[in-house]
Amino acid sequence: MNIQEYLARISYNESHQDADLQTLTVIFQHHIQAIPFENLSMHCGETIELDLQSIYNKIVRKKRGGWCLESNYLLFWALQELGYDICILGGNSYEPATKTYTSEISHILLKVVIKGNSYIVDAAFGGAYQAWQPLMLISGKDQAQIPGVFRFMEDNGTWYFEKVKRKHYIPEQQSVPFTDNPELGNIRKMYMFTLKPRHINDFQELNTYLQVSPDNILRKKSICSLQTTEGLYALVGWTFTEVKYNYMEDVDLVQITTLTDEEVEKTLKDKFNIVLENKLVP
């Protein structure tokens, strides 16, 4: 495994001598614009192995994406190689359907410390809830980025991560409200976490469970999303969505297309730079 090969994979060719915030931010942006959040292996009959060599071969050499366990673990390795003070944390994802957080850890995220300040780095939440820059770990402060306003709330050692939703403009449908369920308000809770450092082995059981449990969203749907310079692309099943952030003040432009089987393969290649080895069953 070679850090130069990883940097080439994310098209990063600037200096990385200093393990500072500016370098971290640019590497992070290159990562999320080059490496899709995707679970296509599960829908191609492939097993997802949670070890660095397998992840490196898949994402760097085969130019695939990965889900949070893969993409954030690869980023952890890369940032460690570049000299960052970094550790792995575990998050419990919020499930809007039940309005609860998962009882077990269901997400991996990273904490980087630079000059005494802690930042949360999460390159694999995917879709419209993906931050575009490292977020300072500070409670109650709104942190505005191009995708929207993010914030952490801390309560007794437990941190909660959320995003303020924005209105969507869908040309065919005109304007839509903030959410499918207006009484939930315009805050999207994402996950909660503590600052207890984790090891990748803490996630092996989760990695297996997500691949076999019929109930989880990742088994039910094939998902591939990638951040672009203007917004994001997302392919869920046969539905391709293109989002342009802040197309009009505080409103995002959303364009949705339903694809045929042939178009799915072509879209993966054209928009996500992914060529699958095995047949995808969306």
N, C-alpha and C positions, 0 to 999 in steps of 0.2 A: 504494500500500500504506500502510495506516494502522494505527499501533500501537493506537489506541483500538478499531478494528474487530476486531483480533486479541483484545484483552482482553475485548471483548464476546462473541466466539466461545467463549472459555473460561469465560465467566460470572465474570470477575474484576472487581470494582468497588471494590476498596480502593485505598489510596494506593500509588503506585509511585515516590515521590520519592527514596527511598533504595535504592541498589543494594546492599542488605545480604542476609545469609543468610536472615533471616526472610521477606523479600519474595520472594526466590528460591524458597524452599521452598513458599510458598503458590501462587505462579504455576505452579510445576512440578506441584503436586498438581491444580490446576485443569486444566492441560493434559492430564494423563494420564486425567482423569475426563471430559474433553469430547471428546478427539480419539482415535478408535480406532486401534489398530495394525491396518492392513488392506492386503491386496493384491488387492482386488476388481477393480480396473481391468484387471488381467491376465486376469481371468476374465469380463470384459465386453467384450473386444475393444478396450480403450482403451490408448493408449500413455502411459507414465509419463515425463514430461519432468522433467529435473533442473535446473530453473531457478526462481529464487525467485518470479517472477511467476506461473508456472503452478501452483506448489505453493500459493501464497497464494490464488489463485482457487479451486483445488480444495478446500483445507481450510477456509479462512476464509469464502469467499463461497458455495461450494456445500455447505458443512457435511459434507464427507467426512472420512475419516481418511487415513492414508498409512502406508507402511512406514518403516523407520528413516531412509532417505536423505531422505525428505520431511519427516517429523515432526520429526526432530532438526535439520534444516536450517532449518525454519520457527522452531523454538525458538531456534536460534542467532541468527537475524535479530532476533527479538523482544528477546532479552536484550541484544544489542548496542545496539539502539535505546534500551533502558532504562538504558544506561550501565555494563553489566557488563564486566569484564576477562575475555574469553572467547576460546577458540580451539577449532577442530575437530581431533579425533584420529581415527585409523583403527584398527579392531579386526579381529582374525582370529577368527572364530567357532569354537567347539568343536563337533565333529561326533561325537555319542555313538556312532553306528554304526561309525565307523572309529577312534574314540578318538584323534583327532588334531585339531589346529587347521588351518583352511584355510591354504594356502600364500600366497594373496593376501589383501589386505584385503577384508573382506566385511561390515563394519559401521561405522557412523559414530557417534561419541559426542562429548561436549563436556566441556571442562575450564574451570572458572570459578575465578578467584582472587579471594578476598575477604580483606582485611586480612592478606595474606601466606600465607593457607591455601588450598590447592588442593582443589577438589571436582570429582568426576565427576558429570556430569548426563547422564542417558540416559533419554529419555522414550519410547523406542521399541524396547525389547527384547520387549515384549508378553507376554501370558499370565501364567503364575504366576511368571515370573522377572523381572517388572518391579519395580524398586525404587520406593518411594513418596516418597522424599526424596533430595536430593543426598547423595552419599556422600563423606566426607572421604578424600582420597587418602593413605592411610597403610597401610604393609605389616603384615600379620599381626594386625590388630585386628578383632575381631568387631564388626559394626555391626548391632544388632538393630532391625528395623522390623516393622510389622504383617505384611507378607508373609513374614517370616522373617529369618534372619541372613545378612548379606552380608559378604564380606571380599575384600580385595586381597592378593596375595602378590607381592613384587617380587624379581626375580632378575636382577642384572646389567643393569639398565635396561629389562628387559621386565616388564610388570605382568600379573598373571593375576587374573581376576575370577571369583568363584564364590559359590554360595549353598548354605546347608544346607537340605536337603529336609525336608519335614514329612510325617507320615502323613496319609493321606486316609481319610475315612469316607464310603463310598458306601452310602446306605441299602439299596439292593437287594442289594448284595454284602457288606454288613457291612464289616469293616476290611480294608485291603490293606496290603502292606508298603511301605517307603519308595519302592522303585523297581520297575520291571518286572524288574530284574536285580539281586537283593539283593547279589551279590558286588561290585558296583560301589560299594557303600557309600552313604552318604546325602549326598554332596557332588555338586552339579551344577556342573561347570565351564561357564562361559559364553563368555568370550572372553579373548584376550590383546591387549595393545596397548603401544605406546611413547608417549613424550610429545612425539614429533616433530609439530609443528603441520602440519595439512593444509589444502588448499584444496578447495572443492567440486568443482573440475575433476578432482581425483584420483579421484573416484568415478564419473565419467561412463561409463567402460568397464564398471564393475561394474553400473551402472544398466541398461545395454544388455544385458549378459550375463545378468542375473537374469531378464530378460523373454523371452529366447530359449532359454536352456539348459534342455533337457527334464529334466535330472537333479536340479535343485535343488527343495527342498521347496515353495518359493513358486510354482513352475510346477505342481507336482503337486497342491497343495491350495489351495482358496480359504479364506482365514483372516481373521477379524475378531475382535479382542479389545479389551475396554475395562475399565479399572479402575473399580470402584464404591466407595462409601464403606465397604462391608463386605468386598469381595473382588474378584471379576471376573466378567465375562461373556465367553464365547468361542464363536464359531461357526466350526467347521472342517468344510467340506463341508456335510453335512446334520445334523451333530451339534452341538447347543447344550448348553454346559456352564455351570453357575452354581457359583461357588466362594464359600464364606463362610469367611474366615480365622479360625483359632483358635476354631472353633465349640465345641470342648472343648479343654482345655489341650493345646496343641501338636498338635492334630489339626484338619484343615480339612474342612468339609462340602462334598462334591462331588455335584451333581445333574446327571444326563446325560439328555438327551431327543433322540430322532431325529425330525427334522422332514420334512414334505412340501415340495415345491417352493413351494407357496403360502405355507406357514408360514415358509419362509426369508425371503421378501420382507417379510412382516409382522414377523418378529423383528428384521430389520435396522432397520425403521422404529421399532418399539416400544422395543427395548433399546439400539440404537446410534444412533438418530436419523439413520439414513442412508436416503436415497431415491435409488436409482440411475437414471441416465438411460438406460442400455443394459441389455439382458437379461443377467443373471448365469447362468453355467453352473457350478454348484458342482462 
